[in-house]
C-alpha cells in the first residue's frame, strides 16, 4: 500500500516548511525553495517493494538543491530514476544537465551534488520515481555516470517499456500483495538495468538473467500493442524478436501462462472492458471481437463464456443495468 503524506492536512502558512522537512527526513537532506511558499501544495507517497522503493510526487514548482555538506549529513546511497508524468523539470549533476517533459525519464545519484529546478508558471508537476540502492544495479559506477542528468525519451525502445511499467506500478501497485511486490522489484531492477545499458550501448555486458527478463517484458509490450492483429501468434512474436518459436515458449515456461494463454486472456479482458463501456453500447459485439483480434463471433462467444461463465451479450446487459442503477441512485 502507498504511504501518503499531503500538505492538504497542514495549515496553509506551514505547508512549504512542512513539506521541506518531510523530504529531508524521509527521502534525503535537500534545500527546497519556491517563489510563493504560502501557496505551495504538494503530495508524496512511497511504496515498499522489498529491495527497492517506488515513490510518486505531485507538487507545485520548486527548486531542490543538494550540496556536498548535505550528502555528508545523510545519503541513502541510491540511484533514483524518475518518469515525469506532468510538467517539466531541469537537472544538473556531475558536469551534465538536461530538461525533461512529460513522458521522459532521467537518472540521478544521491551521492553527488545536484540542482533540480522546475519552471514557475508551468503548473503542477507529477513524477513517479524508482529508488534503487547502488548495489542492485549490475552496471559499473563509471558507466552510470555517463547517463546522470541526461534526458531519456520515454516513447521508444526499452525506455518506453520501463515507462509503461512505472505507470502501471503507480496505478495498480496498491492492489498487489507483498510477495507480488517483491517480484515486481526484480522486474523493475532488470528493466532499469536494460534501459540504461541500451542508453550506454552495453546491453551485451548485462547478466544473462537480466537480458532475459528485459526480453520477456519487450515481448509482453509487443503483445499488448498488437492484440488487435488476428495474425498475432507465437510465430509472429518470435520472428519480430529474432528468436525461434521454441525459444519463445521456453521464455514463458515457468510463468503463470503460455504465450497463447496470455494473448487470449488479454484479448478477452479488452473485449470485456469495451462491453462494459457505456460509450460503446451501440457497437455490435462482433465488431468488438474483431477489434481485438478474434477470428469470428462464434469463437469469441465460446471463449468469453469459458472465461467468465456468461455470454458477451448477457455481460453487456448486466453492465448497462449496473450503470443505470448507479445513475439513478
GUZADO-314550 format. One record per residue (C-alpha): residue in three letters; x, y, z. Coordinates in steps of 0.2 Angstrom, whole numbers, padded with zeros to 4 digits, always signed. Example, Ala and Ser with C-alpha at 12.3 -4.5 7.8 and 13.67 -1.06 7.14 Angstrom:
residues 2
ALA+0062-0022+0039SER+0068-0005+0036
***
This chain:
residues 329
UNK+0000+0000+0000UNK+0006+0018-0004UNK+0011+0028+0012UNK+0004+0045+0008UNK+0008+0062+0015UNK-0001+0078+0009UNK+0000+0097+0013UNK-0019+0097+0012UNK-0018+0091+0031UNK-0007+0106+0036UNK-0011+0124+0039UNK-0008+0135+0023UNK+0006+0145+0031UNK+0016+0130+0036UNK+0014+0119+0021UNK+0030+0123+0012UNK+0041+0121+0028UNK+0032+0105+0032UNK+0035+0098+0015UNK+0053+0103+0015UNK+0055+0094+0032UNK+0047+0078+0026UNK+0058+0077+0010UNK+0074+0080+0020UNK+0070+0067+0034UNK+0061+0054+0023UNK+0070+0055+0006UNK+0087+0064+0009UNK+0093+0081+0015UNK+0090+0094+0002UNK+0087+0113+0002UNK+0070+0117-0006UNK+0064+0134-0012UNK+0049+0141-0021UNK+0043+0158-0027UNK+0027+0158-0017UNK+0028+0146-0002UNK+0012+0152+0005UNK+0003+0145-0010UNK+0013+0129-0010UNK+0003+0112-0012UNK+0011+0095-0013UNK+0008+0077-0010UNK+0021+0062-0009UNK+0019+0043-0007UNK+0030+0029-0005UNK+0028+0010-0010UNK+0040-0003-0002UNK+0044-0016-0015UNK+0057-0025-0004UNK+0074-0022-0012UNK+0069-0005-0019UNK+0056+0008-0016UNK+0044+0017-0028UNK+0038+0035-0024UNK+0026+0047-0033UNK+0025+0066-0031UNK+0013+0079-0036UNK+0018+0097-0031UNK+0019+0115-0036UNK+0035+0120-0045UNK+0050+0122-0034UNK+0069+0121-0034UNK+0079+0107-0024UNK+0097+0108-0021UNK+0109+0095-0013UNK+0126+0100-0008UNK+0141+0090-0003UNK+0138+0095+0015UNK+0120+0088+0014UNK+0127+0072+0007UNK+0138+0070+0022UNK+0123+0074+0033UNK+0113+0060+0025UNK+0114+0049+0010UNK+0103+0034+0005UNK+0116+0029-0007UNK+0104+0027-0021UNK+0101+0029-0040UNK+0084+0037-0042UNK+0076+0036-0059UNK+0061+0047-0062UNK+0047+0046-0075UNK+0039+0063-0077UNK+0020+0062-0079UNK+0016+0080-0080UNK+0025+0097-0081UNK+0044+0100-0084UNK+0060+0100-0074UNK+0079+0103-0076UNK+0093+0094-0068UNK+0111+0097-0066UNK+0123+0084-0059UNK+0141+0078-0062UNK+0145+0091-0076UNK+0129+0087-0086UNK+0112+0095-0087UNK+0095+0091-0095UNK+0077+0097-0096UNK+0064+0084-0097UNK+0045+0085-0101UNK+0030+0073-0098UNK+0034+0055-0104UNK+0053+0057-0102UNK+0065+0049-0089UNK+0081+0054-0080UNK+0093+0047-0068UNK+0102+0055-0053UNK+0114+0049-0040UNK+0110+0054-0022UNK+0129+0053-0018UNK+0133+0068-0029UNK+0128+0086-0028UNK+0113+0091-0039UNK+0102+0105-0043UNK+0084+0101-0049UNK+0073+0116-0054UNK+0055+0116-0060UNK+0050+0131-0071UNK+0037+0143-0062UNK+0021+0145-0071UNK+0022+0128-0078UNK+0008+0121-0066UNK+0008+0106-0055UNK+0022+0093-0058UNK+0019+0075-0056UNK+0033+0061-0056UNK+0035+0043-0052UNK+0052+0038-0046UNK+0061+0022-0043UNK+0073+0022-0028UNK+0087+0009-0032UNK+0101+0005-0019UNK+0118+0006-0028UNK+0121-0012-0026UNK+0106-0019-0035UNK+0111-0012-0052UNK+0123-0023-0062UNK+0132-0009-0070UNK+0148+0000-0066UNK+0148+0017-0057UNK+0159+0024-0071UNK+0146+0019-0084UNK+0131+0025-0075UNK+0140+0042-0073UNK+0138+0044-0091UNK+0119+0044-0090UNK+0116+0055-0075UNK+0106+0071-0079UNK+0103+0065-0096UNK+0086+0066-0105UNK+0080+0048-0109UNK+0065+0049-0121UNK+0051+0038-0114UNK+0042+0034-0131UNK+0054+0021-0139UNK+0064+0006-0135UNK+0066-0001-0118UNK+0063+0016-0110UNK+0045+0015-0117UNK+0043-0002-0109UNK+0050+0005-0092UNK+0039+0020-0093UNK+0024+0009-0096UNK+0029-0002-0081UNK+0031+0013-0069UNK+0015+0020-0074UNK+0006+0003-0071UNK+0015+0002-0054UNK+0009+0019-0049UNK-0009+0015-0055UNK-0010-0003-0048UNK+0004-0006-0036UNK-0008-0004-0021UNK-0018-0019-0027UNK-0003-0031-0025UNK+0002-0042-0011UNK+0019-0041-0003UNK+0025-0056-0012UNK+0019-0049-0029UNK+0028-0033-0025UNK+0044-0042-0022UNK+0043-0050-0039UNK+0039-0033-0046UNK+0055-0026-0038UNK+0065-0039-0048UNK+0057-0034-0064UNK+0060-0016-0060UNK+0078-0018-0057UNK+0080-0028-0073UNK+0071-0016-0084UNK+0081-0001-0077UNK+0097-0010-0080UNK+0092-0015-0098UNK+0086+0003-0101UNK+0102+0011-0095UNK+0113-0002-0104UNK+0103+0002-0120UNK+0107+0020-0117UNK+0126+0016-0115UNK+0126+0003-0129UNK+0132-0010-0117UNK+0117-0022-0117UNK+0128-0037-0121UNK+0138-0035-0104UNK+0122-0037-0093UNK+0120-0054-0084UNK+0110-0066-0094UNK+0095-0067-0082UNK+0093-0048-0084UNK+0094-0048-0103UNK+0081-0062-0102UNK+0069-0053-0091UNK+0070-0037-0102UNK+0066-0048-0117UNK+0051-0055-0109UNK+0045-0038-0105UNK+0048-0032-0123UNK+0038-0047-0129UNK+0023-0043-0116UNK+0023-0025-0123UNK+0023-0031-0141UNK+0008-0042-0137UNK-0001-0028-0129UNK+0002-0016-0144UNK-0004-0030-0157UNK-0019-0038-0148UNK-0030-0032-0162UNK-0020-0041-0176UNK-0028-0058-0180UNK-0011-0064-0186UNK-0003-0062-0169UNK+0003-0079-0164UNK+0019-0086-0157UNK+0027-0087-0174UNK+0024-0069-0177UNK+0030-0064-0160UNK+0046-0075-0162UNK+0050-0068-0179UNK+0049-0050-0173UNK+0061-0053-0158UNK+0073-0063-0168UNK+0071-0079-0158UNK+0064-0096-0163UNK+0047-0102-0158UNK+0054-0115-0147UNK+0065-0101-0138UNK+0049-0091-0136UNK+0040-0105-0127UNK+0055-0108-0116UNK+0054-0090-0111UNK+0036-0092-0105UNK+0040-0109-0096UNK+0038-0107-0078UNK+0027-0092-0079UNK+0009-0092-0075UNK+0003-0094-0093UNK+0008-0099-0110UNK+0010-0087-0125UNK-0007-0092-0132UNK-0015-0091-0115UNK-0008-0073-0112UNK-0014-0067-0130UNK-0031-0075-0127UNK-0033-0068-0109UNK-0028-0050-0114UNK-0040-0050-0129UNK-0054-0056-0118UNK-0050-0043-0105UNK-0050-0029-0118UNK-0067-0035-0125UNK-0074-0036-0108UNK-0069-0018-0104UNK-0077-0012-0121UNK-0093-0022-0117UNK-0094-0013-0101UNK-0091+0004-0108UNK-0107+0014-0110UNK-0099+0024-0124UNK-0098+0009-0134UNK-0115+0002-0131UNK-0121+0004-0149UNK-0106-0005-0156UNK-0110-0023-0161UNK-0102-0037-0151UNK-0095-0045-0166UNK-0086-0028-0170UNK-0078-0028-0153UNK-0072-0046-0155UNK-0065-0041-0172UNK-0057-0026-0165UNK-0047-0036-0153UNK-0041-0050-0165UNK-0054-0064-0163UNK-0057-0073-0179UNK-0076-0074-0178UNK-0091-0071-0166UNK-0093-0090-0163UNK-0075-0092-0157UNK-0076-0076-0146UNK-0093-0081-0138UNK-0087-0098-0134UNK-0070-0091-0127UNK-0079-0077-0117UNK-0091-0089-0109UNK-0077-0101-0104UNK-0068-0087-0096UNK-0082-0078-0087UNK-0097-0090-0086UNK-0108-0079-0096UNK-0111-0074-0114UNK-0104-0057-0121UNK-0122-0051-0124UNK-0128-0056-0106UNK-0112-0047-0099UNK-0116-0031-0108UNK-0134-0031-0102UNK-0129-0033-0084UNK-0115-0020-0085UNK-0128-0007-0093UNK-0140-0011-0079UNK-0127-0008-0066UNK-0123+0009-0074UNK-0141+0014-0075UNK-0144+0009-0057UNK-0128+0020-0052UNK-0135+0035-0061UNK-0152+0034-0054UNK-0146+0031-0036
***
